[in-house]
Amino acid sequence: MALAPPDTTGLRTALIAEAKAAGFVAVGFCRPDAIPHAAEALEAFVEGGYHGEMAWMAERMAWRGNPAALWPEARSVIMLAESYTPPEDPRLVLGQSDRAAVSVYAQGKDYHDLVKKRLKRVGRWLIDKAPGSEIKVFVDTAPVMEKPLAQAAGLGWQGKHTNLLSRQFGNWVFLGSIFTTVDFAPDAAEVSHCGSCTSCLTACPTGAFEGEGRLNPKRCISYLTIEHKGPVPEDLRARMGNRIYGCDDCLAACPWNKFAVDAVDPGYGHRVGAPLLAELAELDDAAFRARFSGSPIKRIGRDRFLRNVLYAIGNSGRSELLPRAEALTGDPDPVVAEAAAWAAARLRG
């Protein structure tokens, strides 16, 4: 007869306390096999071409769609949420056409580093309290579908905007996971509480939602400004406004954010702010790297960043920015040069 797993109730309670002391706003537990429909949904998404240039979504799909295959020895997945709630409505900057709108998540230090640091702290605590146990920690970059797992672990639900949200902390959260060989009792999965609300869907400036929970990334400003490498389709450029890195409109529109929890880590502070487009247009590669050192913005590189800045300049309606655009029409990067010509033509016209 198989032996019953050891009682981990006390360890579970203590781990939750440790995680919250580390700065996480919520903790939940689920089994590695808790999202049986994820693989099918992911396959349909990729086969439909919705992943665009995000080739990593098509890679290692067997692991991404089935967490149990990622690490067969794991018995539990601990999902943790960390708040990065902005101090004010991030849409306010959209009315300042001479300035750049940068997504809230990229305002401070790279969240991968900040979240992983806290995950490792909790993981080390668990190993110390459960000798012989093993862990693996993941933050976004591994083939792990954090949002379905977080819903399975009871942290919240995937809203109509596809992001995780909660009645306890809204939707301004980063997610991290700890896979472990410790057998914890799972939490009950959360269900949707969106009701008939469609605020997030109607807030999208490019109409990227094809239905509830159905986002076409190739029309999403976050995808276009961060993942997409070539010229942005012209019919979408004007809708981007002054958003040069990401977009927060669907997140900011969610009514559940009235319960948002303040960010704990000062590293998420608004270090980037709303910089002047004129200043950003003058950045060469070295200046770009220096200005955004330690920021997630740095990973897209100077050329893609300047492309986005030039679209914002073209949308600004400010004739004083025309010389900035004209100066970049001869840029060595053809995408930047084309964006500069488009922006200059818009400002002249």
C-alpha positions as CSV (number, residue, x, y, z in Angstrom):
1,M,0.0,0.0,0.0
2,A,1.3,3.4,-1.0
3,L,2.3,5.7,1.9
4,A,0.3,8.9,2.3
5,P,2.3,12.1,1.6
6,P,3.5,14.0,4.7
7,D,1.3,16.7,6.1
8,T,2.6,20.0,4.8
9,T,-0.2,22.2,6.2
10,G,2.1,24.0,8.7
11,L,4.8,24.4,6.1
12,R,2.3,25.8,3.7
13,T,1.1,28.4,6.2
14,A,4.6,29.4,7.1
15,L,5.6,29.7,3.4
16,I,2.7,32.1,2.7
17,A,3.9,34.3,5.6
18,E,7.5,34.2,4.4
19,A,6.4,35.1,0.8
20,K,4.3,38.0,2.0
21,A,7.2,39.2,4.2
22,A,9.4,39.1,1.1
23,G,7.0,41.5,-0.7
24,F,4.5,39.2,-2.6
25,V,0.9,40.2,-2.4
26,A,-0.6,36.8,-3.0
27,V,0.4,33.1,-2.9
28,G,-1.4,30.1,-4.3
29,F,-0.7,26.4,-4.9
30,C,-1.6,24.0,-7.7
31,R,-0.5,20.8,-9.3
32,P,1.8,20.8,-12.3
33,D,-1.1,19.1,-14.3
34,A,-3.7,21.7,-13.3
35,I,-4.0,23.3,-16.7
36,P,-5.0,20.4,-19.1
37,H,-6.5,22.7,-21.7
38,A,-3.4,25.0,-22.0
39,A,-1.6,22.9,-24.6
40,E,-4.6,22.8,-27.0
41,A,-5.1,26.6,-26.7
42,L,-1.5,27.3,-27.2
43,E,-1.3,25.1,-30.3
44,A,-4.3,26.8,-31.8
45,F,-2.8,30.2,-31.1
46,V,0.5,29.4,-32.8
47,E,-1.1,27.5,-35.7
48,G,-3.3,30.6,-36.3
49,G,-0.1,32.7,-36.6
50,Y,-1.1,35.0,-33.7
51,H,2.4,34.7,-32.2
52,G,3.8,36.8,-35.0
53,E,7.6,37.2,-34.5
54,M,7.5,35.7,-31.0
55,A,9.1,32.5,-32.2
56,W,9.8,31.5,-28.6
57,M,6.1,30.7,-28.2
58,A,6.4,28.0,-30.8
59,E,9.5,26.5,-29.3
60,R,9.3,24.0,-26.5
61,M,5.5,23.9,-26.8
62,A,5.4,20.5,-25.1
63,W,6.8,22.1,-22.0
64,R,4.9,25.4,-22.2
65,G,1.6,23.6,-22.6
66,N,2.2,21.0,-19.9
67,P,4.1,22.1,-16.8
68,A,4.3,18.5,-15.6
69,A,6.6,17.7,-18.6
70,L,8.8,20.7,-17.8
71,W,10.1,19.0,-14.6
72,P,8.5,15.6,-14.0
73,E,9.8,15.4,-10.4
74,A,7.8,18.5,-9.4
75,R,4.8,17.8,-7.2
76,S,3.5,21.4,-6.7
77,V,3.6,24.7,-8.4
78,I,3.7,27.8,-6.1
79,M,2.4,30.9,-7.9
80,L,3.2,34.3,-6.5
81,A,2.0,37.8,-7.4
82,E,4.0,41.0,-6.9
83,S,2.4,44.4,-7.3
84,Y,3.7,47.2,-9.4
85,T,0.7,49.5,-9.2
86,P,1.4,53.0,-10.7
87,P,1.0,56.0,-8.4
88,E,-1.4,57.6,-10.9
89,D,-3.4,56.8,-14.1
90,P,-0.8,56.0,-16.8
91,R,-3.1,57.3,-19.4
92,L,-2.6,60.9,-18.3
93,V,0.6,61.2,-20.4
94,L,-1.3,60.4,-23.6
95,G,-2.5,64.0,-23.7
96,Q,1.1,65.3,-23.7
97,S,2.0,65.0,-27.3
98,D,5.6,66.3,-26.9
99,R,6.4,63.5,-24.4
100,A,6.7,59.7,-24.6
101,A,4.4,57.3,-22.9
102,V,6.2,54.3,-21.5
103,S,4.4,51.3,-20.0
104,V,4.2,51.2,-16.2
105,Y,6.0,47.8,-16.1
106,A,9.1,49.4,-17.7
107,Q,9.3,52.5,-15.6
108,G,11.8,51.1,-13.1
109,K,14.3,48.3,-13.0
110,D,13.9,45.1,-14.9
111,Y,11.1,43.2,-13.1
112,H,12.8,39.9,-14.1
113,D,15.6,40.6,-11.7
114,L,13.5,42.0,-8.9
115,V,10.9,39.2,-8.9
116,K,13.5,36.5,-9.2
117,K,15.5,37.9,-6.3
118,R,12.4,37.5,-4.1
119,L,11.5,34.1,-5.5
120,K,15.0,32.8,-4.6
121,R,14.6,34.1,-1.1
122,V,11.4,32.2,-0.7
123,G,12.9,29.1,-2.4
124,R,15.9,29.1,-0.1
125,W,13.6,29.3,2.9
126,L,11.6,26.3,1.6
127,I,14.7,24.2,1.1
128,D,15.9,25.1,4.6
129,K,12.5,24.1,6.1
130,A,12.0,21.0,4.0
131,P,15.4,19.2,3.9
132,G,15.8,17.1,0.8
133,S,13.3,19.1,-1.2
134,E,14.2,20.7,-4.6
135,I,13.0,23.8,-6.3
136,K,13.1,25.6,-9.7
137,V,12.1,29.3,-9.9
138,F,10.8,31.0,-13.1
139,V,9.9,34.5,-14.1
140,D,8.4,35.0,-17.5
141,T,11.4,33.9,-19.6
142,A,11.0,30.1,-19.1
143,P,8.4,28.0,-21.0
144,V,5.8,28.4,-18.3
145,M,2.2,29.7,-18.8
146,E,2.0,31.8,-15.6
147,K,-1.4,33.2,-16.1
148,P,-3.3,29.9,-16.4
149,L,-1.3,28.5,-13.6
150,A,-2.1,31.5,-11.4
151,Q,-5.8,31.1,-12.0
152,A,-5.5,27.4,-11.2
153,A,-3.8,28.3,-8.0
154,G,-6.6,30.7,-7.0
155,L,-4.7,34.0,-7.3
156,G,-7.2,35.5,-9.7
157,W,-8.6,34.9,-13.2
158,Q,-7.6,35.8,-16.7
159,G,-9.8,38.8,-17.6
160,K,-11.2,39.6,-21.0
161,H,-8.0,41.4,-21.7
162,T,-6.1,38.1,-21.1
163,N,-4.2,39.4,-18.1
164,L,-4.6,38.1,-14.6
165,L,-6.7,40.2,-12.3
166,S,-8.1,39.8,-8.8
167,R,-10.8,41.2,-6.5
168,Q,-8.0,41.6,-3.9
169,F,-5.3,43.3,-5.9
170,G,-6.6,44.3,-9.4
171,N,-4.3,43.6,-12.4
172,W,-1.1,45.5,-11.8
173,V,1.0,42.4,-10.9
174,F,4.0,40.4,-12.0
175,L,3.8,36.7,-11.7
176,G,6.5,34.3,-10.6
177,S,6.5,30.5,-10.0
178,I,8.4,28.1,-7.8
179,F,8.2,24.4,-8.9
180,T,9.0,22.1,-6.0
181,T,9.2,18.4,-5.1
182,V,7.2,19.2,-1.9
183,D,3.6,17.9,-2.1
184,F,1.4,20.8,-1.1
185,A,-2.4,20.7,-1.0
186,P,-3.7,22.7,-4.0
187,D,-5.9,25.7,-3.8
188,A,-9.3,25.9,-5.6
189,A,-9.1,27.5,-9.0
190,E,-10.5,31.0,-9.3
191,V,-13.5,31.8,-11.7
192,S,-14.1,34.9,-13.7
193,H,-15.8,37.9,-12.1
194,C,-15.7,40.2,-15.2
195,G,-19.5,39.9,-15.7
196,S,-20.8,42.0,-18.5
197,C,-18.0,44.6,-18.3
198,T,-16.1,45.2,-21.5
199,S,-14.1,48.3,-20.4
200,C,-10.7,46.7,-21.3
201,L,-11.9,45.7,-24.7
202,T,-13.2,49.0,-25.7
203,A,-10.2,50.8,-24.3
204,C,-7.8,49.3,-26.9
205,P,-6.6,52.0,-29.3
206,T,-5.9,49.6,-32.1
207,G,-8.9,47.2,-31.8
208,A,-6.6,44.3,-31.0
209,F,-9.3,42.3,-29.3
210,E,-11.2,39.9,-31.5
211,G,-13.5,38.9,-28.6
212,E,-13.4,38.3,-24.9
213,G,-10.1,36.8,-24.0
214,R,-9.0,36.8,-27.7
215,L,-6.1,39.2,-28.3
216,N,-4.5,39.5,-31.7
217,P,-1.0,40.5,-30.7
218,K,-0.1,41.7,-34.2
219,R,-2.5,44.6,-33.6
220,C,-1.4,45.2,-30.0
221,I,0.8,48.2,-29.3
222,S,2.8,46.3,-26.7
223,Y,3.7,43.7,-29.4
224,L,4.3,46.3,-32.1
225,T,6.6,48.4,-30.0
226,I,8.6,45.6,-28.3
227,E,8.5,42.4,-30.3
228,H,7.9,43.5,-33.8
229,K,11.2,44.2,-35.6
230,G,10.3,45.8,-38.9
231,P,8.1,48.8,-39.9
232,V,4.7,48.9,-38.2
233,P,1.8,48.8,-40.7
234,E,0.9,52.3,-41.6
235,D,-2.8,51.9,-40.7
236,L,-1.7,51.3,-37.1
237,R,0.9,54.0,-36.6
238,A,-1.5,56.9,-36.1
239,R,-3.3,54.8,-33.4
240,M,-0.1,54.4,-31.4
241,G,-0.1,58.1,-30.4
242,N,2.9,58.8,-28.2
243,R,3.2,55.2,-26.9
244,I,6.8,54.3,-27.5
245,Y,7.2,51.2,-25.3
246,G,4.2,49.1,-24.4
247,C,0.6,50.1,-23.7
248,D,-1.4,50.1,-20.5
249,D,-4.8,51.1,-21.7
250,C,-6.6,47.8,-21.2
251,L,-5.0,47.3,-17.8
252,A,-5.8,50.9,-16.6
253,A,-9.4,50.6,-17.7
254,C,-10.2,47.6,-15.4
255,P,-12.7,48.6,-12.6
256,W,-11.1,46.0,-10.3
257,N,-8.1,48.2,-9.9
258,K,-10.0,50.1,-7.2
259,F,-8.6,47.3,-5.0
260,A,-5.0,47.6,-6.4
261,V,-2.2,47.2,-3.8
262,D,0.7,49.7,-3.7
263,A,4.0,48.5,-5.1
264,V,6.4,47.4,-2.4
265,D,9.7,47.5,-4.2
266,P,11.1,51.1,-4.8
267,G,12.8,49.6,-7.9
268,Y,9.4,49.9,-9.7
269,G,9.4,53.7,-9.1
270,H,9.0,56.0,-12.1
271,R,12.6,56.4,-13.0
272,V,11.9,56.7,-16.7
273,G,8.9,59.1,-16.4
274,A,7.5,60.8,-19.5
275,P,10.6,62.0,-21.4
276,L,10.6,64.6,-24.1
277,L,10.4,63.1,-27.6
278,A,13.0,65.7,-28.8
279,E,15.5,64.3,-26.3
280,L,14.9,60.7,-27.2
281,A,15.3,61.4,-30.9
282,E,18.9,62.4,-30.3
283,L,20.1,59.2,-28.7
284,D,22.8,57.3,-30.4
285,D,23.5,53.6,-29.5
286,A,25.9,54.4,-26.6
287,A,23.6,57.1,-25.1
288,F,20.6,54.8,-25.4
289,R,22.4,52.0,-23.6
290,A,23.6,54.3,-20.9
291,R,20.2,55.9,-20.4
292,F,18.3,52.6,-20.1
293,S,20.9,50.5,-18.3
294,G,19.1,48.0,-16.0
295,S,15.7,48.8,-17.7
296,P,13.7,46.3,-19.8
297,I,13.6,49.0,-22.5
298,K,17.3,48.3,-23.2
299,R,16.5,44.9,-24.7
300,I,14.8,46.2,-27.8
301,G,17.9,48.2,-28.9
302,R,18.4,51.7,-30.1
303,D,17.0,51.2,-33.6
304,R,13.7,49.8,-32.7
305,F,13.3,52.3,-29.9
306,L,14.0,55.2,-32.3
307,R,11.5,53.8,-34.7
308,N,8.9,54.0,-32.0
309,V,9.9,57.5,-31.0
310,L,9.6,58.7,-34.6
311,Y,6.1,57.3,-34.9
312,A,5.2,59.3,-31.8
313,I,6.8,62.4,-33.3
314,G,4.8,61.9,-36.5
315,N,1.7,61.7,-34.4
316,S,2.5,64.7,-32.2
317,G,1.3,67.5,-34.6
318,R,4.2,69.6,-33.3
319,S,6.1,71.4,-36.1
320,E,9.0,72.1,-33.8
321,L,9.8,68.4,-33.9
322,L,10.2,68.4,-37.7
323,P,14.0,69.0,-37.6
324,R,14.4,66.0,-35.3
325,A,12.6,63.7,-37.8
326,E,14.4,65.1,-40.8
327,A,17.8,64.6,-39.1
328,L,17.0,60.8,-39.0
329,T,15.9,60.3,-42.5
330,G,19.4,59.3,-43.4
331,D,19.9,57.0,-40.5
332,P,21.9,53.8,-41.3
333,D,19.1,51.6,-40.1
334,P,16.5,51.5,-43.0
335,V,13.5,51.0,-40.6
336,V,14.5,54.1,-38.6
337,A,15.1,56.1,-41.8
338,E,11.6,55.1,-43.1
339,A,10.0,56.0,-39.9
340,A,11.7,59.4,-39.9
341,A,10.5,60.1,-43.4
342,W,7.0,59.1,-42.5
343,A,7.1,61.4,-39.4
344,A,8.5,64.3,-41.3
345,A,5.8,63.9,-44.0
346,R,3.1,63.9,-41.3
347,L,4.4,67.0,-39.7
348,R,4.7,68.9,-43.0
349,G,1.2,67.8,-44.1
